[in-house]
């Protein structure tokens, strides 16, 4: 399994299958799986969030009574010295 790590301006490729220490190889594989699972969760949460926002916007459309008008603050002129 080839892993690509991007740090700042440097990209390094690692082949986990070439690791001679079986414990290190297994740990690297587990970490890669965890990162992959987290990435799937992040994408799912992003999709769910965008969907809920769109649903909320659709629900609020046409509900003029819920619109809050921006209050313009009057700026007073500072007294001259």
N, C-alpha and C positions, 0 to 999 in steps of 0.2 A: 504494500500500500504506500503510495507516494503522497507525502504531505507537503504543501507549500506554505511557508511562513513569510508574511510580509511585515517587515519592521522598517519604518521610516523609508529610506531609499534603497533598502537591501531586501531582495527576495531570495530565499534559500529553499531548496527542495530536499526533502529527506525521504529515504526509502525505509520504512519501518521494518520491512521484511529482511533487511540486511543487518539488523541489530543482532549481535551474537548472544547477548544476555537475555534469556527467555523471560525473566521477570520484568526487565525494562521494556521488552517488546510488548508484553501483555499489558503493562501499565500505559504505554503509549497508545495502544489500540483502544483501551478503555476510555482514555481521555478524549481521543478522537470521536468515539461514539457519544460521549457526553456532550461534547461541543456540537456535534450534529443534532442531537436531540434538543439542545437549547436553542439552536438556530431555527428548528422547526417550530418550537414553542413561540419564539419571538415573532416569526412570520404569522403564526396563527393569531397571536394577540394583536398584531398590527392590523390584520384583516378584520378581526372582530371589532376593534376600536373604530376603524373607518366605517364599517357597516352600521354600528350603533350611532355614530355621528350623522351619517346620511339619513338614517331612520328618524333621528331626532329632528333634523332639519326639515324633513318631509312632514313630520307631525306638526311642527310649529308654523309651517307655511299656511297662510290664510288665517292665522290666529292673531289678528291685528290687536286684540286687547292685551296680548302678552308683550307687545313691542314696547321697549323702554326708550324714550327719546333722550338723546344726549343733552345734558344740561351744559349750556355755555356759561362759563364763569366770566363775570365782568371783571376786567382788569382795570383797577383804579390807577389813575396817573399819580405817580409819586410827587409829592410836593417839591418844588424847586428850592434849592438851598441858597 
